[in-house]
Amino acid sequence: MRHIFWAGDSTVACNKFATYPQTGIAQAFDRYCAEDVVICNHAVNGRSTKSFIDESRLATIYDEITAGDYLFIQFGHNDEKINDPTRYTDPHGEFIVNLGKFVNVARNKKAHPVFITSVERRLFDENGKLKPSEHTEYVLGMKEAGEKFDVPVVDLFTMSRDFLEKTGDEDSKKYYMNLAPCEASWAPEGKTDNSHLKYEGAMLYAGMIAKGLTQLGNPYSTLIAGENLISFTSAIETNG
């Protein structure tokens, strides 16, 4: 069996019934995988590259990952928390240094690292136009790290942002939690949630990652099942 170890935040993490219908991307990703691929999801809500490392979560992955496995590295949302010194990283400084530590863990164990840029938030202005992103510098930082450490990058940020611009404010709501304050007790401070995903959104964006991996070629494309992936994921993007 081959294993995909996934390090990331709440947009990727596994959810239990208490946060239903919230679904992390890694929860849906195994639907796209070949039969010999197992997902080992180490993503945890609220973590940045800094806090993930500081809590020894990367050390746990080091103990478990083996030759021929894959380490998917998907951070950015919480590295942006400039008012929280336990999580914040400079996008062109410590963020890149930390990403290098994830790469070292994979390569020291003869596994394959992959960078995945952050999924975009569903934030539109009063005219229905997608707002400028808070992720931009971290996306650039991850691409810079990809070049520095010779790691392939699946640019989920660009794919998800393009999708949101095409789909628009109203039609994109079904993919995100987008809860009214009365709908769930876990909506933070009674606010609507335009960052986390429902099952439909997790399937949508997992499919985009799967497409990105197929475009990288061997060995990454061998993780994905089926010859009709592009037409299947395009149908999801078009029809939901």
C-alpha positions in Angstrom: 0.0 0.0 0.0 1.0 3.6 -0.7 0.2 6.3 1.9 -0.6 10.0 1.5 0.3 11.8 4.7 -1.6 15.1 4.8 -0.4 18.0 6.9 -2.6 21.1 7.0 -5.4 23.0 8.7 -9.2 22.9 9.1 -9.9 23.1 5.4 -8.3 19.7 5.1 -8.9 18.1 8.5 -11.3 15.2 9.2 -14.6 16.2 10.8 -16.9 14.3 13.2 -20.6 14.5 13.6 -20.4 17.5 15.9 -19.3 19.7 13.0 -21.5 18.2 10.3 -21.9 19.1 7.4 -18.4 20.5 7.5 -16.0 18.3 5.4 -12.3 18.6 4.9 -10.8 18.2 1.5 -8.7 15.1 2.6 -12.0 13.4 3.7 -13.2 13.5 0.1 -9.9 12.9 -1.6 -9.8 9.2 -1.3 -12.7 9.0 -3.7 -10.3 10.0 -6.4 -7.4 7.6 -5.4 -6.2 4.4 -6.8 -7.1 1.3 -4.8 -3.7 0.9 -3.2 -3.6 4.4 -1.8 -4.5 5.2 1.9 -5.0 8.7 3.3 -3.3 9.4 6.6 -4.8 12.7 7.6 -2.7 14.6 10.2 -4.4 18.0 9.5 -5.8 19.8 12.5 -8.0 22.8 12.8 -6.3 26.1 13.4 -2.7 25.0 12.7 -0.1 26.9 10.8 3.3 25.6 9.7 4.7 27.0 12.9 2.1 25.6 15.4 2.0 22.2 13.6 5.8 21.9 14.0 5.8 23.3 17.5 3.2 20.7 18.7 5.4 17.9 17.3 2.9 16.9 14.7 5.5 16.9 12.0 7.7 14.7 14.2 4.8 12.2 14.4 4.6 12.1 10.6 8.4 11.5 10.5 7.9 8.5 12.7 5.2 7.0 10.5 6.0 7.9 6.9 8.1 5.4 4.8 9.8 5.1 1.5 7.5 5.6 -1.5 4.8 7.4 0.5 3.7 11.0 -0.1 3.5 14.1 2.1 0.9 16.6 1.0 1.7 20.0 2.6 -1.2 22.5 2.6 -0.9 25.6 4.8 -1.5 29.3 4.6 -4.8 30.2 6.3 -3.4 30.3 9.8 0.1 31.4 9.0 -1.7 34.7 8.1 -2.8 35.3 11.7 -0.5 38.3 12.4 -1.9 39.0 15.8 -1.1 35.4 17.0 2.6 34.9 17.6 2.0 31.1 18.1 0.9 30.8 14.5 2.0 33.7 12.4 4.8 33.4 9.9 6.2 35.9 7.4 5.2 34.6 4.0 8.6 35.1 2.4 10.6 34.2 5.5 9.7 31.8 8.3 6.9 30.3 6.2 9.4 29.2 3.5 11.8 28.0 6.2 9.1 25.9 7.8 8.0 24.4 4.5 11.6 23.3 4.0 11.3 21.3 7.3 8.3 19.4 5.9 10.3 18.7 2.7 13.2 17.4 4.8 11.0 15.0 6.7 9.7 13.5 3.5 13.0 13.2 1.7 14.9 11.9 4.8 12.4 9.0 4.7 12.5 8.7 0.9 8.9 9.9 0.5 7.6 12.4 -2.1 6.7 16.0 -0.8 3.9 18.0 -2.6 2.9 21.6 -1.9 -0.8 22.5 -2.2 -1.7 26.2 -2.1 -4.6 27.3 0.1 -8.2 27.0 -1.0 -9.8 30.4 -1.5 -12.4 31.9 0.8 -15.9 32.6 -0.5 -15.8 36.4 0.1 -17.7 38.7 -2.4 -18.3 42.4 -2.2 -21.7 44.2 -2.4 -21.4 44.2 -6.2 -21.0 40.4 -6.4 -17.3 40.6 -7.2 -14.8 38.3 -5.5 -12.7 40.3 -3.0 -8.9 40.5 -3.2 -7.4 37.5 -1.4 -5.7 37.4 1.9 -3.8 34.3 0.7 -1.8 35.9 -2.1 1.5 36.4 -0.4 1.4 32.9 1.1 0.6 31.4 -2.3 3.6 33.2 -3.7 5.7 32.1 -0.7 4.7 28.5 -1.3 5.6 28.7 -5.0 8.9 30.3 -4.1 9.5 27.4 -1.7 8.6 25.0 -4.5 11.4 26.4 -6.6 13.9 26.6 -3.8 13.4 23.0 -2.7 12.4 21.5 -6.1 9.0 20.4 -4.9 5.9 20.2 -7.2 3.1 22.6 -6.4 -0.6 22.0 -7.0 -2.1 25.5 -7.2 -5.5 24.9 -5.6 -5.7 28.6 -4.8 -5.8 29.7 -8.4 -8.2 26.9 -9.4 -10.6 27.6 -6.6 -10.5 31.4 -7.1 -11.1 30.9 -10.8 -14.1 28.7 -9.9 -15.6 31.2 -7.5 -15.2 34.1 -10.0 -17.0 32.0 -12.6 -19.7 30.7 -10.3 -20.5 33.9 -8.4 -21.8 34.7 -4.9 -25.1 33.0 -4.8 -24.3 29.8 -6.7 -21.1 29.2 -4.8 -22.9 29.1 -1.4 -23.7 25.4 -1.6 -20.0 24.5 -1.5 -19.2 26.4 1.7 -20.6 26.2 5.2 -21.9 29.8 4.9 -24.0 29.3 8.0 -26.5 31.8 9.3 -25.8 32.5 13.0 -28.8 30.4 14.1 -27.9 27.3 12.1 -25.0 25.9 14.1 -23.4 26.5 17.5 -19.8 26.1 16.1 -20.0 29.0 13.7 -17.3 31.3 15.2 -18.8 34.1 17.3 -22.1 33.8 15.4 -20.5 34.8 12.1 -21.1 33.1 8.8 -18.5 30.7 7.6 -17.0 31.3 4.1 -13.8 29.4 4.7 -14.9 25.8 5.5 -16.5 23.4 3.2 -19.5 21.2 2.9 -19.2 17.8 1.3 -19.9 19.3 -2.1 -17.1 21.7 -1.7 -14.7 19.1 -0.4 -15.4 16.9 -3.4 -15.1 19.8 -5.8 -11.7 20.9 -4.5 -10.3 17.4 -4.0 -11.1 16.9 -7.6 -9.1 19.9 -8.6 -6.1 18.6 -6.6 -6.5 15.2 -8.3 -6.4 17.0 -11.7 -3.3 18.9 -10.6 -1.6 15.6 -9.7 -2.4 14.0 -13.0 -0.9 17.0 -14.8 2.3 16.5 -12.8 2.8 13.1 -14.4 4.6 10.1 -12.8 4.8 9.2 -10.0 2.0 11.6 -8.8 -0.5 10.8 -11.5 -0.4 7.1 -10.4 -2.1 8.1 -7.2 -5.3 8.9 -9.1 -7.9 6.3 -10.2 -9.7 6.3 -13.6 -9.1 7.6 -17.1 -12.1 9.9 -17.0 -11.0 12.1 -14.2 -10.9 15.4 -16.1 -14.4 15.0 -17.6 -15.8 13.9 -14.2 -14.3 16.8 -12.2 -15.3 19.2 -14.9 -18.9 18.0 -14.6 -18.7 18.6 -10.8 -17.4 22.1 -11.4 -20.1 22.8 -13.8 -23.1 21.1 -12.2 -22.2 20.8 -8.5 
